[in-house]
C-alpha cells in the first residue's frame, strides 16, 4: 500500500499525496472552488468557458507554446466543471513531474484568458449544448439534476446557451479572480515521487498565492415531480432520482452496496428483471450519486415507445422491492464487485489522485486503499437488509424523453 502525506499551506491550500513505489507515472488532480454553484445567476456557463480557456495559454506562453511544452513532456491533461469544483487533471511520467508542475500551476494561477481565445471557447461550449439533442441519455440526467436538486446545485455544468453568448472577457477574469483561490483548493498527487522535493516545490509555487472563497447559499429542495420532454423518436429515455445519504455519512457504504445489488453487473436485479427476463430495454442501470451534504440514487432505462410504460413501472417496482430482502448470492456478488473496482482503481495513479483529492474534500483527509477495502469487508448481509428495510425510496423525480408522456402514479 502507498504511503499517504498531507500538508496545508499557510494560505489554506491543502495537499494530499500518495507515494506508490511501483508506479512509473504521477497523476495530479487540482480541485478549485469554481464549480457551477459559484457562477453568477446570470452567467451560467462562465465556469465552462474558464475551464477551456485556462488550457489556452498560461504564464509567459501563448496557447500553442504552452501546449507544446506540456506535449514535449508527455503530459496528458484535461479540465472539467463539477458541482463544487473546477477540476484540472494531469498524468505524466514520474521523471517529468518537476518540470511539468510549473506549467500546470500557471494554468491555475496565471492563465492568459485572452480575448482571442474566448470566441473559440464559446463556440465549443455552445456546440456541447447543441449536441445534447444527439445525446438523450445525458440530456435526461441534466433534466433530472435541474429538477431534483435545489438551486444552484441543480445547474448544468454545460451552462445556459443564452448566458454563454453574452459572457465577456471581463466576466471570465472576474470569475477566475474570485474562485481560483487557495483557501478551498485541494491538490491530490499519486504515483512515484520524492516527498521532500515535491513539498518544497509546491511551497515555492503556491506560497504567495492569496485569496478566499465565498460561501454558497442553497435554496430548498427541488420539485420532485414528473417532467416529459417531447421528442419524435422511436426510443424513450427514462431517468429517475430520489434522495440518499451524503457521502460522509457512516452508512453511505450501505447505499453503495444496495446500488450494487440493483446494478452491479449482468447478474444485477435491474439487468435481470428488465432486460434479460423480459427484454424491455437495451440499457438499464442505477448509480449512487453522492456529495458532501447530500446524496441521491439515480436510475436510467433506455427503451422503445411500446415498452416504455412497462419499463418504468417495473423499474419502480424493483427499486421499491429492494426493501423486501436480499439473498446471499446477490449480496456476495455485490461485495466482490465493489472490492474488485477498488483494487483496479488502486492500480491507476489517475484514479488514486482523484480519489484522495475528493477524500480530502469530503472527509478532511485522504483514505488509503486498504481502508476502503476493509470498509467493504465490514458490510454484513444483516446490516444491509436492515438498512434497505429502514430506508425505502422517498419522493421521486422522474424525467422522460420520447414521443409520449408516461403514467407515473
C-alpha positions in Angstrom: 0.0 0.0 0.0 1.2 3.5 -0.7 2.2 6.0 1.9 -0.1 9.0 2.4 1.2 12.5 3.0 -0.8 15.6 3.9 0.2 19.3 4.1 -1.7 22.6 4.4 -0.1 25.7 3.2 -0.4 29.0 5.2 -2.8 30.3 2.5 -5.2 27.4 3.2 -4.5 25.3 0.1 -4.4 21.6 1.0 -2.1 19.0 -0.4 -2.8 15.2 -0.3 -0.3 12.8 -1.8 0.1 9.0 -2.1 3.5 7.6 -2.9 3.2 4.4 -5.0 6.7 3.0 -5.3 5.9 0.6 -8.1 4.4 3.3 -10.3 6.2 4.8 -13.3 3.8 7.7 -13.6 2.5 10.5 -11.5 -1.1 11.9 -11.6 -2.3 15.3 -10.3 -5.9 16.4 -9.6 -6.4 20.0 -8.7 -9.8 21.0 -7.3 -10.5 24.7 -7.3 -13.7 26.1 -5.7 -15.0 27.2 -9.1 -17.9 24.8 -9.8 -21.3 25.7 -11.1 -22.6 26.7 -7.7 -20.1 29.7 -7.7 -21.3 31.1 -11.0 -23.3 34.3 -11.0 -27.0 33.7 -11.6 -27.0 35.4 -15.0 -23.6 34.0 -16.1 -24.3 30.2 -16.0 -21.6 28.7 -18.2 -18.7 31.0 -17.2 -17.1 28.1 -15.4 -17.2 26.0 -18.6 -15.6 28.8 -20.5 -12.9 29.3 -17.8 -12.2 25.5 -17.8 -11.5 25.7 -21.6 -9.6 29.0 -21.5 -7.1 28.0 -18.8 -5.9 25.4 -21.4 -5.3 28.1 -24.0 -2.1 29.9 -22.8 -0.7 30.5 -19.3 2.3 32.3 -17.7 4.5 33.8 -20.4 3.4 31.3 -23.1 0.6 31.6 -25.6 -1.8 28.7 -26.3 0.5 27.0 -28.8 3.7 27.3 -26.9 2.2 26.2 -23.6 0.5 23.2 -25.2 3.7 22.3 -27.0 5.7 22.5 -23.7 3.3 20.1 -22.0 3.2 17.8 -25.0 7.0 17.6 -25.1 6.9 16.2 -21.5 4.1 13.7 -22.4 1.6 15.3 -20.1 -2.0 14.2 -20.6 -4.3 16.8 -19.2 -7.8 18.0 -19.1 -10.3 20.2 -17.2 -13.9 19.7 -16.2 -16.6 21.6 -14.3 -18.4 19.9 -11.4 -20.9 21.0 -8.9 -18.5 22.5 -6.4 -15.2 22.5 -8.2 -13.4 23.1 -11.5 -11.1 20.2 -11.9 -7.7 20.1 -13.6 -6.2 16.7 -14.1 -2.8 15.7 -15.5 -0.8 12.5 -15.8 2.9 12.1 -16.8 6.0 10.0 -16.4 7.3 10.4 -12.9 10.7 11.7 -14.2 8.9 14.7 -15.7 6.9 15.8 -12.7 9.1 18.7 -11.5 9.5 20.1 -15.0 5.7 19.9 -15.7 4.5 21.3 -12.4 5.3 25.0 -13.1 3.4 24.7 -16.4 0.4 23.2 -14.7 0.4 25.7 -11.9 0.5 28.6 -14.4 -2.9 27.3 -15.7 -4.3 27.8 -12.2 -2.5 31.0 -11.1 -1.5 32.8 -14.4 -3.8 31.8 -17.2 -3.7 34.2 -20.2 -7.5 34.3 -20.6 -7.1 36.4 -23.7 -10.0 37.7 -25.7 -8.8 35.9 -28.8 -9.4 32.5 -27.0 -12.9 33.5 -25.8 -14.8 33.1 -29.1 -13.3 29.6 -29.9 -14.1 28.5 -26.3 -17.6 29.9 -26.6 -18.2 28.0 -29.8 -17.1 24.8 -28.2 -19.4 25.4 -25.2 -22.4 26.1 -27.5 -21.7 23.1 -29.6 -21.7 20.9 -26.4 -25.2 22.2 -25.5 -26.5 21.7 -29.0 -25.1 18.2 -29.1 -27.4 17.2 -26.2 -30.1 16.6 -28.9 -28.0 13.7 -30.1 -27.2 12.5 -26.5 -30.6 12.0 -24.9 -29.2 9.9 -22.1 -27.0 12.8 -21.0 -29.9 15.2 -21.6 -32.3 13.2 -19.3 -29.8 13.3 -16.5 -29.3 17.0 -16.8 -33.1 17.5 -16.8 -33.2 15.3 -13.7 -30.5 17.3 -12.0 -32.2 20.5 -12.8 -35.5 19.4 -11.2 -34.3 17.3 -8.3 -31.6 19.4 -6.7 -32.1 22.9 -5.2 -30.5 25.9 -6.8 -27.6 26.4 -7.5 -26.7 22.7 -7.2 -29.2 21.9 -9.9 -27.3 23.9 -12.6 -26.0 22.2 -15.6 -22.2 22.0 -15.9 -22.6 22.9 -19.6 -24.2 26.2 -18.7 -27.0 28.1 -20.4 -26.6 29.0 -24.1 -28.2 32.4 -23.7 -25.8 33.3 -20.9 -22.7 31.9 -22.7 -23.4 34.0 -25.7 -23.2 37.2 -23.6 -20.3 36.3 -21.4 -17.3 38.7 -21.8 -13.6 38.5 -21.2 -14.2 40.7 -18.1 -16.7 38.2 -16.8 -14.2 35.4 -17.2 -11.4 37.3 -15.5 -13.7 38.3 -12.6 -14.9 34.7 -12.2 -11.3 33.4 -12.2 -10.1 36.0 -9.7 -12.9 35.3 -7.3 -12.9 31.4 -7.5 -9.3 30.3 -8.3 -8.3 31.0 -4.7 -6.2 28.9 -2.3 -8.3 28.5 0.8 -10.6 25.9 -0.7 -8.3 24.5 -3.3 -7.1 20.9 -3.0 -4.2 19.3 -4.8 -4.1 15.5 -5.0 -1.0 13.7 -6.2 -0.4 9.9 -6.6 2.5 8.0 -8.1 6.2 7.9 -7.7 7.8 11.0 -6.2 10.2 12.2 -3.6 8.0 13.8 -0.9 10.5 16.3 0.4 11.4 17.6 -3.0 7.7 17.7 -4.1 6.7 19.6 -0.9 9.5 22.1 -1.4 8.4 22.8 -5.0 4.7 23.0 -4.1 5.5 25.6 -1.4 7.7 27.6 -3.8 4.9 27.6 -6.5 1.9 28.3 -4.3 3.1 30.0 -1.1 2.5 33.6 -2.3 -1.0 32.8 -3.7 -3.7 34.8 -1.9 -7.5 34.9 -1.9 -10.5 33.5 -0.1 -13.7 31.9 -1.5 -17.3 32.9 -0.7 -19.9 30.5 0.8 -22.7 29.4 -1.5 -26.3 29.8 -0.5 -28.5 26.8 -1.3 -32.3 27.0 -1.8 -34.8 24.5 -0.6 -35.3 21.1 -2.2 -36.2 20.7 -5.9 -39.7 20.0 -7.2 -39.7 16.1 -7.0 -42.2 15.9 -9.9 -42.6 14.3 -13.3 -41.5 16.1 -16.4 -41.7 14.9 -20.0 -39.6 16.2 -22.9 -41.3 15.7 -26.2 -39.1 14.1 -28.9 -40.1 12.5 -32.2 -38.2 9.3 -31.7 -38.7 5.5 -31.6 -36.7 5.5 -28.4 -37.7 6.5 -24.9 -35.2 7.6 -22.2 -36.3 7.3 -18.6 -34.5 8.9 -15.7 -35.4 8.6 -12.1 -33.9 10.1 -8.9 -34.6 10.1 -5.2 -32.7 11.2 -2.1 -30.0 9.1 -0.4 -27.3 9.6 2.3 -24.5 12.1 1.8 -21.0 10.6 1.2 -19.5 11.4 4.6 -22.3 9.5 6.4 -21.1 6.3 8.1 -23.9 4.4 6.3 -23.1 5.6 2.8 -21.2 2.4 2.1 -24.5 0.6 2.6 -26.0 2.9 -0.1 -23.2 1.8 -2.4 -23.8 -1.9 -1.6 -27.6 -1.6 -2.2 -26.9 0.1 -5.5 -24.5 -2.7 -6.4 -27.4 -5.2 -5.8 -29.5 -3.3 -8.2 -26.9 -2.5 -10.8 -23.6 -4.3 -10.2 -23.3 -6.2 -13.5 -25.2 -8.6 -15.7 -26.5 -10.6 -12.7 -27.9 -7.5 -11.0 -31.6 -7.1 -10.3 -32.3 -4.4 -12.9 -30.5 -6.1 -15.7 -32.0 -9.5 -14.9 -35.6 -8.3 -14.5 -35.9 -5.6 -17.1 -33.6 -6.8 -19.9 -32.7 -10.5 -19.5 -36.1 -11.9 -18.5 -38.5 -9.5 -20.2 -36.4 -7.9 -23.0 -38.0 -4.5 -22.1 -34.9 -2.3 -22.7 -31.5 -2.1 -24.3 -29.9 -0.3 -21.3 -30.7 -0.1 -17.6 -28.7 0.8 -14.5 -28.7 2.6 -11.2 -26.0 4.7 -9.5 -25.3 6.3 -6.2 -24.5 10.0 -6.7 -23.0 11.3 -3.5 -21.9 14.8 -2.4 -20.6 16.3 0.8 -24.0 17.4 2.1 -26.5 15.3 0.1 -26.8 12.2 -2.0 -29.1 10.5 -4.5 -29.9 7.3 -6.2 -30.4 7.7 -9.9 -31.6 5.2 -12.4 -31.8 5.1 -16.2 -33.7 3.0 -18.7 -33.3 3.2 -22.5 -36.2 1.5 -24.3 -38.7 1.8 -27.1 -42.1 3.6 -27.0 -44.3 0.4 -26.8 -42.3 -0.9 -23.9 -41.7 2.4 -22.1 -44.6 2.3 -19.6 -43.9 -1.3 -18.5 -40.2 -0.4 -18.2 -40.9 2.5 -15.9 -43.4 0.5 -13.8 -41.0 -2.4 -13.4 -38.1 -0.1 -12.6 -40.1 1.5 -9.8 -41.2 -2.0 -8.6 -37.6 -3.2 -8.4 -36.4 -0.1 -6.6 -39.1 -0.3 -4.0 -38.8 -4.1 -3.8 -35.2 -3.9 -2.6 -36.7 -3.3 0.9 -38.2 -6.7 0.9 -35.0 -8.6 1.2 -31.6 -9.5 -0.3 -30.4 -13.1 -0.8 -26.9 -14.4 -0.1 -25.8 -14.9 -3.7 -26.6 -11.3 -4.8 -25.0 -9.9 -1.7 -21.8 -11.9 -2.3 -21.7 -10.8 -5.9 -22.1 -7.1 -4.9 -19.3 -7.2 -2.3 -16.9 -8.9 -4.7 -17.7 -6.4 -7.4 -17.2 -3.4 -5.1 -13.8 -4.8 -3.9 -12.7 -5.5 -7.5 -13.4 -2.0 -8.6 -11.5 -0.6 -5.7 -8.5 -2.8 -6.4 -8.5 -1.9 -10.1 -8.8 1.8 -9.3 -5.8 1.4 -6.9 -3.6 0.3 -9.8 -4.3 3.7 -11.6 -2.4 6.7 -10.5 -5.0 8.9 -12.2 -7.8 7.2 -10.2 -5.9 7.5 -6.9 -5.0 11.2 -7.4 -8.7 11.9 -8.0 -9.8 9.7 -5.1 -7.5 11.3 -2.5 -8.4 14.8 -3.6 -12.1 14.1 -3.2 -11.4 12.3 0.1 -9.7 15.5 1.3 -12.8 17.5 0.4 -15.4 15.1 1.7 -13.7 13.6 4.7 -11.0 16.1 5.5 -8.3 13.5 4.9 -7.2 11.1 2.2 -8.0 7.4 2.8 -5.7 4.5 2.0 -6.9 1.8 -0.3 -6.8 -0.9 2.4 -9.1 1.3 4.5 -11.6 1.4 1.7 -11.4 -2.4 1.2 -11.8 -3.0 4.9 -14.9 -0.9 4.9 -16.4 -3.0 2.2 -15.4 -6.2 4.1 -17.2 -4.9 7.1 -20.6 -5.0 5.5 -22.8 -7.8 6.6 -25.9 -9.0 4.9 -27.9 -8.5 8.1 -26.8 -4.8 8.3 -27.6 -4.3 4.6 -31.0 -5.9 4.9 -31.8 -3.7 7.9 -30.6 -0.6 6.0 -32.7 -1.1 2.9 -35.7 -2.0 5.1 -35.4 1.2 7.0 -34.5 3.4 4.0 -37.1 2.9 1.3 -37.0 5.2 -1.7 -38.6 8.6 -1.0 -40.3 11.1 -3.3 -39.0 10.6 -6.8 -38.1 13.0 -9.6 -38.9 11.4 -13.0 -38.0 12.7 -16.4 -38.8 11.0 -19.8 -37.8 11.9 -23.3 -39.8 10.4 -26.1 -42.9 10.7 -28.3 -45.5 10.4 -25.4 -45.6 11.1 -21.7 -46.0 8.2 -19.3 -48.2 7.5 -16.2 -46.1 7.8 -13.1 -48.8 7.2 -10.4 
